Amino acid sequence: MMTIQYDHQIFCAQKFGGISRYFYELIKGIEGDESVKALLDVKFSDNVFLQQLHPDDSWFTHAKFKGKKDLVRIINTVNTFYRTRTNHFDIFHPTYFHSSSIGNRQGRPMVLTVYDLIDEKYHLKTPALQTLIAHRKKTIQAADLLIAISGNTRNDLIEHFGIAPEKIKVIYLGNSLEQKDIDAVTKKENELTPYLLYIGSRKGKHKNFEPFVKAMSQVLLAEKELTLVFGGGGAFTKEEELLFKEMGIDKRVQYAPIHNDTSLVVLYKNAELFVYPSLYEGFGLPLLEAFGCGTPCVVSAGSSIQEVGGNAAAYFDPISTDSMAAAVAETFRNKSRQQELVSAGYERSKKFGWDITLEQTLATYRSLI
């Protein structure tokens, strides 16, 4: 039996997030495969996905007090140090980029998943990110094999770090929104329609937020019945609210928190269009989620977004507000085009699944033994 050792890192850094979900899906799949065993020695964590895998009702896990996050990180760091020196394992797959992974591998082959190089491309001189960037560089260079979640990320690894192409395996992500949950939600279950939908974080130059708002203001001012909904990413900042007001759309913009997968599905299924204006993404999971929910997608050309979207989305030039506005307006007015995109999106989504991700990841592990 092949044994894979995972560490604590991402489960202490995220309570809910895409990377921890990725490892949750991998480990959940492994636990259903008798030919492989997953070791995940996390002492304490309130991560939503870890709680689904290994429920923990201890008082410490759910307690809230000042300094808890740092204390939990220290406890789990020590635990990982001990476990990697006492467990038998064949492959070490750290869940994030701290360079302590190089010692914790204990001479075993190390696989590292790289999601994107956003910080290296857009935030290289940001003081708060220097430590992370340095650790990521060390672990990337020390890994025996890298998993890139898109061909775009693979190309970035080759260009930025000079990694040999044969050391990188492209394995796509899957859509975690289950079909039964999607089918359980009917349209018009909220009072926000009709609206254009943006999902996720708005922070960082690569998210292209200000040009997006300026472009959508053109659409909203022309289409009086439309509103713009931002799902997740935190409540609006004062700067964002000021921008909405300057564009004359402050009464036409709403924030919708995302509490769980059901609330996310409701947002997708009731949207007129899902709009994805990013300049750069490592994969573009919201696009895959929108496909699964039957939402027509109008998105940025280039990066991994077009790689994932294929022929199932309408595209615009993300650096041109006029291109963005025109593509959204034209698709909104063209109902037959929307139906074409929905049908193509359903077909496109079949090419991505966590079962495919698991199968290819296990094959990657075995190639190193």
C-alpha positions as a Markdown table, in Angstrom:
| # | Residue | x | y | z |
|---|---|---|---|---|
| 1 | Met | 0.0 | 0.0 | 0.0 |
| 2 | Met | 1.3 | 3.4 | -1.0 |
| 3 | Thr | 1.2 | 6.0 | 1.9 |
| 4 | Ile | 1.0 | 9.7 | 1.4 |
| 5 | Gln | 2.0 | 12.1 | 4.2 |
| 6 | Tyr | 0.2 | 15.5 | 4.2 |
| 7 | Asp | 1.0 | 18.3 | 6.7 |
| 8 | His | -1.0 | 20.8 | 8.7 |
| 9 | Gln | -0.1 | 24.1 | 6.9 |
| 10 | Ile | -3.2 | 25.0 | 4.9 |
| 11 | Phe | -5.6 | 23.7 | 7.4 |
| 12 | Cys | -4.2 | 26.1 | 10.0 |
| 13 | Ala | -4.1 | 29.0 | 7.5 |
| 14 | Gln | -7.7 | 28.7 | 6.1 |
| 15 | Lys | -11.0 | 28.1 | 7.8 |
| 16 | Phe | -12.6 | 27.9 | 4.3 |
| 17 | Gly | -10.7 | 28.3 | 1.1 |
| 18 | Gly | -9.9 | 26.8 | -2.3 |
| 19 | Ile | -6.6 | 25.3 | -1.4 |
| 20 | Ser | -7.9 | 23.5 | 1.7 |
| 21 | Arg | -10.8 | 22.3 | -0.3 |
| 22 | Tyr | -8.4 | 20.9 | -2.9 |
| 23 | Phe | -6.6 | 18.8 | -0.3 |
| 24 | Tyr | -9.9 | 17.8 | 1.3 |
| 25 | Glu | -11.0 | 16.4 | -2.0 |
| 26 | Leu | -7.8 | 14.5 | -2.6 |
| 27 | Ile | -7.7 | 13.0 | 0.9 |
| 28 | Lys | -11.5 | 12.1 | 0.8 |
| 29 | Gly | -10.9 | 10.3 | -2.5 |
| 30 | Ile | -7.8 | 8.5 | -1.1 |
| 31 | Glu | -9.8 | 7.3 | 1.9 |
| 32 | Gly | -12.1 | 5.5 | -0.5 |
| 33 | Asp | -9.2 | 3.7 | -2.2 |
| 34 | Glu | -7.9 | 0.6 | -0.6 |
| 35 | Ser | -4.6 | 0.7 | -2.5 |
| 36 | Val | -3.4 | 4.0 | -0.9 |
| 37 | Lys | -3.4 | 5.6 | 2.5 |
| 38 | Ala | -3.4 | 9.2 | 3.5 |
| 39 | Leu | -1.8 | 10.5 | 6.7 |
| 40 | Leu | -2.9 | 13.9 | 7.8 |
| 41 | Asp | -1.7 | 14.6 | 11.3 |
| 42 | Val | -3.4 | 17.8 | 12.3 |
| 43 | Lys | -3.7 | 18.3 | 16.0 |
| 44 | Phe | -6.2 | 21.2 | 16.0 |
| 45 | Ser | -8.0 | 23.0 | 13.2 |
| 46 | Asp | -11.4 | 24.6 | 12.7 |
| 47 | Asn | -11.1 | 24.3 | 9.0 |
| 48 | Val | -14.6 | 23.5 | 7.5 |
| 49 | Phe | -13.4 | 20.8 | 5.2 |
| 50 | Leu | -11.1 | 19.1 | 7.8 |
| 51 | Gln | -14.1 | 19.0 | 10.2 |
| 52 | Gln | -16.0 | 17.1 | 7.5 |
| 53 | Leu | -13.2 | 14.7 | 7.1 |
| 54 | His | -12.3 | 14.2 | 10.7 |
| 55 | Pro | -14.9 | 15.8 | 13.1 |
| 56 | Asp | -13.3 | 17.2 | 16.2 |
| 57 | Asp | -15.5 | 18.4 | 19.1 |
| 58 | Ser | -12.7 | 19.3 | 21.5 |
| 59 | Trp | -13.2 | 22.5 | 23.4 |
| 60 | Phe | -9.8 | 23.9 | 22.2 |
| 61 | Thr | -10.6 | 23.5 | 18.5 |
| 62 | His | -13.7 | 25.6 | 18.8 |
| 63 | Ala | -12.6 | 28.0 | 21.5 |
| 64 | Lys | -12.0 | 31.7 | 20.6 |
| 65 | Phe | -9.3 | 33.7 | 22.3 |
| 66 | Lys | -6.6 | 36.2 | 21.5 |
| 67 | Gly | -3.5 | 34.6 | 20.0 |
| 68 | Lys | -5.2 | 31.3 | 19.3 |
| 69 | Lys | -4.3 | 31.2 | 15.6 |
| 70 | Asp | -0.5 | 31.6 | 16.4 |
| 71 | Leu | -0.7 | 29.0 | 19.2 |
| 72 | Val | -2.5 | 26.5 | 17.0 |
| 73 | Arg | 0.1 | 27.0 | 14.2 |
| 74 | Ile | 2.9 | 26.4 | 16.7 |
| 75 | Ile | 1.3 | 23.2 | 18.1 |
| 76 | Asn | 0.7 | 21.8 | 14.6 |
| 77 | Thr | 4.2 | 22.7 | 13.4 |
| 78 | Val | 5.7 | 20.8 | 16.3 |
| 79 | Asn | 3.3 | 17.9 | 15.7 |
| 80 | Thr | 4.2 | 17.8 | 12.0 |
| 81 | Phe | 7.9 | 17.8 | 12.9 |
| 82 | Tyr | 7.3 | 14.8 | 15.2 |
| 83 | Arg | 5.0 | 12.8 | 12.9 |
| 84 | Thr | 7.1 | 13.1 | 9.8 |
| 85 | Arg | 10.0 | 11.6 | 11.8 |
| 86 | Thr | 7.9 | 8.7 | 13.3 |
| 87 | Asn | 5.4 | 7.9 | 10.5 |
| 88 | His | 6.2 | 5.5 | 7.7 |
| 89 | Phe | 5.3 | 7.2 | 4.4 |
| 90 | Asp | 6.3 | 6.9 | 0.7 |
| 91 | Ile | 5.5 | 10.4 | -0.6 |
| 92 | Phe | 5.4 | 13.8 | 1.2 |
| 93 | His | 2.9 | 16.3 | -0.1 |
| 94 | Pro | 3.0 | 19.5 | 1.9 |
| 95 | Thr | -0.2 | 21.6 | 1.8 |
| 96 | Tyr | 1.6 | 24.9 | 1.5 |
| 97 | Phe | 5.0 | 26.5 | 0.9 |
| 98 | His | 6.9 | 26.8 | 4.2 |
| 99 | Ser | 10.5 | 25.7 | 3.7 |
| 100 | Ser | 10.3 | 23.5 | 6.8 |
| 101 | Ser | 8.8 | 21.0 | 4.3 |
| 102 | Ile | 12.3 | 20.4 | 3.0 |
| 103 | Gly | 13.3 | 18.9 | 6.3 |
| 104 | Asn | 10.0 | 17.3 | 7.1 |
| 105 | Arg | 10.1 | 15.2 | 3.9 |
| 106 | Gln | 12.8 | 13.1 | 5.6 |
| 107 | Gly | 14.5 | 12.0 | 2.4 |
| 108 | Arg | 11.2 | 10.9 | 0.7 |
| 109 | Pro | 10.1 | 12.2 | -2.6 |
| 110 | Met | 8.2 | 15.5 | -2.3 |
| 111 | Val | 5.3 | 16.5 | -4.5 |
| 112 | Leu | 4.2 | 20.2 | -4.4 |
| 113 | Thr | 1.1 | 21.7 | -5.9 |
| 114 | Val | 1.5 | 25.2 | -7.3 |
| 115 | Tyr | -1.7 | 27.1 | -8.0 |
| 116 | Asp | -0.5 | 30.4 | -9.4 |
| 117 | Leu | 2.4 | 32.8 | -9.4 |
| 118 | Ile | 0.2 | 35.9 | -8.7 |
| 119 | Asp | 2.5 | 37.2 | -6.0 |
| 120 | Glu | 5.6 | 36.8 | -8.1 |
| 121 | Lys | 3.9 | 38.5 | -11.1 |
| 122 | Tyr | 2.0 | 41.3 | -9.3 |
| 123 | His | 3.3 | 41.7 | -5.7 |
| 124 | Leu | 7.0 | 40.9 | -5.9 |
| 125 | Lys | 8.0 | 44.0 | -4.1 |
| 126 | Thr | 5.2 | 44.0 | -1.5 |
| 127 | Pro | 6.9 | 43.8 | 2.0 |
| 128 | Ala | 4.3 | 41.7 | 3.6 |
| 129 | Leu | 4.7 | 39.0 | 1.0 |
| 130 | Gln | 8.5 | 38.7 | 0.9 |
| 131 | Thr | 8.6 | 35.8 | 3.4 |
| 132 | Leu | 6.0 | 33.8 | 1.6 |
| 133 | Ile | 7.6 | 34.4 | -1.8 |
| 134 | Ala | 11.0 | 33.3 | -0.4 |
| 135 | His | 9.6 | 30.1 | 1.1 |
| 136 | Arg | 7.7 | 29.3 | -2.1 |
| 137 | Lys | 10.8 | 29.6 | -4.2 |
| 138 | Lys | 12.8 | 27.3 | -1.9 |
| 139 | Thr | 10.1 | 24.6 | -1.8 |
| 140 | Ile | 9.4 | 24.8 | -5.5 |
| 141 | Gln | 13.1 | 24.3 | -6.3 |
| 142 | Ala | 13.4 | 21.4 | -3.7 |
| 143 | Ala | 10.4 | 19.4 | -4.9 |
| 144 | Asp | 10.9 | 16.2 | -6.9 |
| 145 | Leu | 7.8 | 16.9 | -8.9 |
| 146 | Leu | 5.4 | 19.8 | -9.2 |
| 147 | Ile | 1.7 | 19.7 | -9.9 |
| 148 | Ala | 0.4 | 22.7 | -11.7 |
| 149 | Ile | -3.3 | 23.3 | -11.8 |
| 150 | Ser | -3.2 | 24.6 | -15.3 |
| 151 | Gly | -1.0 | 24.8 | -18.3 |
| 152 | Asn | -0.7 | 28.5 | -17.7 |
| 153 | Thr | 0.7 | 27.9 | -14.2 |
| 154 | Arg | 3.1 | 25.3 | -15.7 |
| 155 | Asn | 4.4 | 27.9 | -18.2 |
| 156 | Asp | 4.9 | 30.4 | -15.5 |
| 157 | Leu | 6.9 | 28.0 | -13.4 |
| 158 | Ile | 9.2 | 27.3 | -16.4 |
| 159 | Glu | 9.6 | 31.0 | -17.2 |
| 160 | His | 9.9 | 32.4 | -13.7 |
| 161 | Phe | 11.9 | 29.6 | -11.9 |
| 162 | Gly | 13.5 | 27.8 | -14.9 |
| 163 | Ile | 11.9 | 24.5 | -13.8 |
| 164 | Ala | 12.5 | 21.6 | -16.2 |
| 165 | Pro | 9.2 | 20.9 | -18.1 |
| 166 | Glu | 9.4 | 17.2 | -17.3 |
| 167 | Lys | 9.3 | 18.0 | -13.5 |
| 168 | Ile | 5.8 | 19.6 | -13.9 |
| 169 | Lys | 2.5 | 17.7 | -14.3 |
| 170 | Val | -0.6 | 19.6 | -15.2 |
| 171 | Ile | -3.6 | 18.3 | -13.2 |
| 172 | Tyr | -6.8 | 20.3 | -13.3 |
| 173 | Leu | -9.1 | 20.9 | -10.4 |
| 174 | Gly | -12.7 | 19.7 | -10.1 |
| 175 | Asn | -16.0 | 21.3 | -9.3 |
| 176 | Ser | -17.0 | 20.8 | -5.6 |
| 177 | Leu | -20.6 | 21.9 | -6.1 |
| 178 | Glu | -22.5 | 18.6 | -6.1 |
| 179 | Gln | -25.1 | 18.0 | -8.7 |
| 180 | Lys | -27.8 | 17.1 | -6.1 |
| 181 | Asp | -27.2 | 20.5 | -4.4 |
| 182 | Ile | -27.4 | 22.3 | -7.7 |
| 183 | Asp | -30.6 | 20.5 | -8.7 |
| 184 | Ala | -32.1 | 21.2 | -5.3 |
| 185 | Val | -32.0 | 25.0 | -6.0 |
| 186 | Thr | -34.7 | 26.4 | -8.2 |
| 187 | Lys | -34.4 | 29.8 | -9.8 |
| 188 | Lys | -35.9 | 33.0 | -8.3 |
| 189 | Glu | -35.1 | 31.9 | -4.8 |
| 190 | Asn | -33.9 | 35.4 | -4.0 |
| 191 | Glu | -34.9 | 39.0 | -4.6 |
| 192 | Leu | -31.8 | 40.1 | -6.4 |
| 193 | Thr | -32.7 | 39.4 | -10.0 |
| 194 | Pro | -32.0 | 40.4 | -12.7 |
| 195 | Tyr | -28.3 | 40.8 | -12.0 |
| 196 | Leu | -24.8 | 40.3 | -13.2 |
| 197 | Leu | -22.7 | 38.2 | -10.9 |
| 198 | Tyr | -19.1 | 38.6 | -9.7 |
| 199 | Ile | -17.8 | 36.0 | -7.3 |
| 200 | Gly | -14.9 | 36.0 | -4.8 |
| 201 | Ser | -12.1 | 38.3 | -3.7 |
| 202 | Arg | -11.8 | 41.8 | -5.2 |
| 203 | Lys | -8.3 | 42.4 | -3.8 |
| 204 | Gly | -5.2 | 42.6 | -5.8 |
| 205 | Lys | -4.3 | 44.2 | -9.2 |
| 206 | His | -4.9 | 41.0 | -11.0 |
| 207 | Lys | -8.6 | 41.0 | -10.0 |
| 208 | Asn | -9.1 | 44.0 | -12.3 |
| 209 | Phe | -11.8 | 45.4 | -10.0 |
| 210 | Glu | -11.8 | 49.1 | -10.8 |
| 211 | Pro | -11.8 | 48.7 | -14.6 |
| 212 | Phe | -14.5 | 46.1 | -14.2 |
| 213 | Val | -16.7 | 48.5 | -12.2 |
| 214 | Lys | -16.2 | 51.2 | -14.8 |
| 215 | Ala | -17.1 | 48.8 | -17.6 |
| 216 | Met | -20.2 | 47.5 | -15.8 |
| 217 | Ser | -21.4 | 51.0 | -15.0 |
| 218 | Gln | -21.8 | 51.5 | -18.8 |
| 219 | Val | -23.9 | 48.4 | -19.0 |
| 220 | Leu | -26.0 | 49.2 | -15.9 |
| 221 | Leu | -26.7 | 52.7 | -17.0 |
| 222 | Ala | -27.9 | 51.4 | -20.4 |
| 223 | Glu | -29.9 | 48.5 | -19.0 |
| 224 | Lys | -32.1 | 50.0 | -16.3 |
| 225 | Glu | -33.4 | 46.8 | -14.9 |
| 226 | Leu | -30.0 | 45.3 | -14.2 |
| 227 | Thr | -28.1 | 45.3 | -10.9 |
| 228 | Leu | -24.6 | 44.1 | -10.1 |
| 229 | Val | -24.1 | 41.5 | -7.3 |
| 230 | Phe | -20.7 | 40.7 | -5.6 |
| 231 | Gly | -20.8 | 37.3 | -4.0 |
| 232 | Gly | -18.4 | 36.8 | -1.2 |
| 233 | Gly | -15.1 | 38.6 | -0.8 |
| 234 | Gly | -16.1 | 40.6 | 2.2 |
| 235 | Ala | -18.3 | 43.7 | 2.7 |
| 236 | Phe | -17.6 | 46.7 | 0.5 |
| 237 | Thr | -14.8 | 49.1 | 1.6 |
| 238 | Lys | -15.3 | 52.8 | 1.8 |
| 239 | Glu | -13.1 | 53.2 | -1.3 |
| 240 | Glu | -15.3 | 50.7 | -3.2 |
| 241 | Glu | -18.5 | 52.4 | -2.2 |
| 242 | Leu | -17.0 | 55.8 | -3.3 |
| 243 | Leu | -16.1 | 54.3 | -6.7 |
| 244 | Phe | -19.7 | 53.0 | -7.1 |
| 245 | Lys | -21.0 | 56.5 | -6.3 |
| 246 | Glu | -18.6 | 58.1 | -8.7 |
| 247 | Met | -19.8 | 55.8 | -11.5 |
| 248 | Gly | -23.5 | 56.5 | -10.6 |
| 249 | Ile | -24.3 | 53.0 | -9.8 |
| 250 | Asp | -24.2 | 53.0 | -6.0 |
| 251 | Lys | -28.0 | 52.1 | -5.8 |
| 252 | Arg | -27.5 | 49.3 | -8.3 |
| 253 | Val | -24.8 | 47.3 | -6.6 |
| 254 | Gln | -25.3 | 44.8 | -3.8 |
| 255 | Tyr | -23.0 | 42.6 | -1.7 |
| 256 | Ala | -24.2 | 39.0 | -1.0 |
| 257 | Pro | -22.3 | 37.0 | 1.6 |
| 258 | Ile | -21.6 | 33.3 | 0.9 |
| 259 | His | -22.3 | 31.1 | 3.9 |
| 260 | Asn | -22.2 | 27.7 | 2.3 |
| 261 | Asp | -22.4 | 25.9 | -1.1 |
| 262 | Thr | -26.2 | 26.3 | -1.2 |
| 263 | Ser | -26.0 | 30.1 | -1.0 |
| 264 | Leu | -23.3 | 30.0 | -3.7 |
| 265 | Val | -25.5 | 27.9 | -6.0 |
| 266 | Val | -28.4 | 30.3 | -5.4 |
| 267 | Leu | -26.3 | 33.2 | -6.6 |
| 268 | Tyr | -25.1 | 31.4 | -9.7 |
| 269 | Lys | -28.5 | 29.9 | -10.8 |
| 270 | Asn | -30.3 | 33.2 | -10.5 |
| 271 | Ala | -27.7 | 35.4 | -12.2 |
| 272 | Glu | -28.3 | 36.6 | -15.8 |
| 273 | Leu | -24.6 | 36.3 | -16.5 |
| 274 | Phe | -21.5 | 35.4 | -14.5 |
| 275 | Val | -18.7 | 37.9 | -15.3 |
| 276 | Tyr | -15.0 | 37.1 | -14.6 |
| 277 | Pro | -12.7 | 40.1 | -15.3 |
| 278 | Ser | -9.4 | 38.8 | -13.8 |
| 279 | Leu | -6.1 | 39.6 | -15.6 |
| 280 | Tyr | -4.6 | 36.4 | -14.2 |
| 281 | Glu | -5.9 | 33.3 | -12.4 |
| 282 | Gly | -4.1 | 30.0 | -11.7 |
| 283 | Phe | -7.2 | 28.1 | -12.7 |
| 284 | Gly | -10.5 | 29.9 | -12.4 |
| 285 | Leu | -12.7 | 27.6 | -10.3 |
| 286 | Pro | -15.7 | 30.0 | -10.3 |
| 287 | Leu | -16.0 | 29.6 | -14.1 |
| 288 | Leu | -16.3 | 25.8 | -13.6 |
| 289 | Glu | -18.9 | 26.3 | -10.8 |
| 290 | Ala | -20.9 | 28.6 | -13.1 |
| 291 | Phe | -20.8 | 26.0 | -15.9 |
| 292 | Gly | -22.2 | 23.4 | -13.5 |
| 293 | Cys | -25.0 | 25.7 | -12.4 |
| 294 | Gly | -26.1 | 26.6 | -15.9 |
| 295 | Thr | -25.0 | 30.2 | -15.8 |
| 296 | Pro | -23.9 | 31.9 | -19.0 |
| 297 | Cys | -20.3 | 33.2 | -18.6 |
| 298 | Val | -18.6 | 36.3 | -20.0 |
| 299 | Val | -15.0 | 36.3 | -19.1 |
| 300 | Ser | -11.4 | 37.5 | -19.6 |
| 301 | Ala | -9.5 | 36.2 | -22.6 |
| 302 | Gly | -6.1 | 34.7 | -21.8 |
| 303 | Ser | -4.4 | 33.3 | -18.7 |
| 304 | Ser | -5.9 | 30.0 | -17.5 |
| 305 | Ile | -9.4 | 31.3 | -17.7 |
| 306 | Gln | -9.6 | 30.7 | -21.5 |
| 307 | Glu | -7.8 | 27.4 | -20.9 |
| 308 | Val | -10.7 | 26.3 | -18.7 |
| 309 | Gly | -13.5 | 28.0 | -20.5 |
| 310 | Gly | -12.8 | 26.7 | -24.0 |
| 311 | Asn | -15.7 | 27.3 | -26.3 |
| 312 | Ala | -18.2 | 27.6 | -23.4 |
| 313 | Ala | -17.8 | 31.3 | -22.6 |
| 314 | Ala | -17.9 | 34.6 | -24.3 |
| 315 | Tyr | -14.6 | 36.5 | -24.0 |
| 316 | Phe | -13.4 | 40.1 | -23.7 |
| 317 | Asp | -10.1 | 41.9 | -23.6 |
| 318 | Pro | -9.7 | 42.5 | -19.8 |
| 319 | Ile | -7.6 | 45.6 | -20.2 |
| 320 | Ser | -10.3 | 47.3 | -22.3 |
| 321 | Thr | -13.4 | 48.6 | -20.4 |
| 322 | Asp | -15.1 | 49.1 | -23.8 |
| 323 | Ser | -14.5 | 45.5 | -24.8 |
| 324 | Met | -15.7 | 44.3 | -21.4 |
| 325 | Ala | -18.9 | 46.4 | -21.5 |
| 326 | Ala | -19.6 | 45.4 | -25.1 |
| 327 | Ala | -19.2 | 41.7 | -24.5 |
| 328 | Val | -21.5 | 41.7 | -21.4 |
| 329 | Ala | -24.1 | 43.9 | -23.0 |
| 330 | Glu | -24.3 | 41.9 | -26.2 |
| 331 | Thr | -24.5 | 38.6 | -24.4 |
| 332 | Phe | -27.2 | 39.9 | -22.0 |
| 333 | Arg | -29.4 | 41.0 | -24.9 |
| 334 | Asn | -28.9 | 37.8 | -26.9 |
| 335 | Lys | -30.9 | 35.0 | -25.3 |
| 336 | Ser | -30.1 | 32.5 | -27.9 |
| 337 | Arg | -26.4 | 33.1 | -27.4 |
| 338 | Gln | -27.0 | 32.6 | -23.6 |
| 339 | Gln | -28.5 | 29.2 | -24.3 |
| 340 | Glu | -25.6 | 28.2 | -26.5 |
| 341 | Leu | -23.2 | 29.1 | -23.7 |
| 342 | Val | -25.2 | 27.2 | -21.1 |
| 343 | Ser | -25.3 | 24.0 | -23.2 |
| 344 | Ala | -21.6 | 24.3 | -24.0 |
| 345 | Gly | -20.8 | 25.0 | -20.3 |
| 346 | Tyr | -22.5 | 21.8 | -19.2 |
| 347 | Glu | -20.5 | 19.8 | -21.7 |
| 348 | Arg | -17.3 | 21.6 | -20.8 |
| 349 | Ser | -17.7 | 20.9 | -17.1 |
| 350 | Lys | -17.7 | 17.1 | -17.8 |
| 351 | Lys | -14.0 | 17.4 | -18.6 |
| 352 | Phe | -13.2 | 18.5 | -15.1 |
| 353 | Gly | -13.9 | 16.4 | -12.0 |
| 354 | Trp | -12.3 | 15.5 | -8.7 |
| 355 | Asp | -12.3 | 11.8 | -9.7 |
| 356 | Ile | -10.1 | 12.8 | -12.7 |
| 357 | Thr | -7.9 | 14.9 | -10.4 |
| 358 | Leu | -7.5 | 12.0 | -7.9 |
| 359 | Glu | -6.7 | 9.5 | -10.6 |
| 360 | Gln | -4.0 | 11.6 | -12.2 |
| 361 | Thr | -2.6 | 12.6 | -8.8 |
| 362 | Leu | -2.2 | 9.0 | -7.7 |
| 363 | Ala | -0.5 | 8.2 | -10.9 |
| 364 | Thr | 1.9 | 11.1 | -10.3 |
| 365 | Tyr | 2.6 | 9.7 | -6.8 |
| 366 | Arg | 3.3 | 6.2 | -8.1 |
| 367 | Ser | 5.7 | 7.6 | -10.8 |
| 368 | Leu | 8.0 | 8.6 | -8.0 |
| 369 | Ile | 8.1 | 5.3 | -6.1 |
